[in-house]
Amino acid sequence: MLKDEEIRDILLRENAEFRDLYEEHQRLERRLQELTEKRYLTPDEEEEERQIKKRKLFIKDRMYALIIMYRREHT
């Protein structure tokens, strides 16, 4: 049985939705890192941080669902 990481690599090559989600997750992670490096956040930045965290969680859940679907289809 393939590990999640192996399926992730396959999906990154073969599945446009997964690839787009992965790239967005990476972009959001970089922005979140920028925000956490600041000493203080403005109220707008605090809201942005909350929204980024929510979006990242949604993306991660969807990516995992795609991994599960791949596993079901290929076992």
ChimeraX attribute file (.defattr): number of C-alpha atoms within 10 A of each C-alpha:
attribute: neighborCount
match mode: 1-to-1
recipient: residues
	/A:1	8
	/A:2	10
	/A:3	9
	/A:4	13
	/A:5	10
	/A:6	12
	/A:7	17
	/A:8	21
	/A:9	12
	/A:10	14
	/A:11	19
	/A:12	17
	/A:13	11
	/A:14	11
	/A:15	13
	/A:16	11
	/A:17	14
	/A:18	21
	/A:19	17
	/A:20	13
	/A:21	18
	/A:22	19
	/A:23	13
	/A:24	15
	/A:25	21
	/A:26	13
	/A:27	13
	/A:28	18
	/A:29	15
	/A:30	12
	/A:31	14
	/A:32	18
	/A:33	12
	/A:34	10
	/A:35	16
	/A:36	13
	/A:37	9
	/A:38	9
	/A:39	6
	/A:40	10
	/A:41	14
	/A:42	9
	/A:43	9
	/A:44	9
	/A:45	13
	/A:46	14
	/A:47	12
	/A:48	16
	/A:49	19
	/A:50	13
	/A:51	13
	/A:52	17
	/A:53	16
	/A:54	12
	/A:55	15
	/A:56	21
	/A:57	13
	/A:58	14
	/A:59	18
	/A:60	15
	/A:61	12
	/A:62	15
	/A:63	20
	/A:64	15
	/A:65	12
	/A:66	18
	/A:67	21
	/A:68	14
	/A:69	11
	/A:70	15
	/A:71	15
	/A:72	9
	/A:73	8
	/A:74	9
	/A:75	7
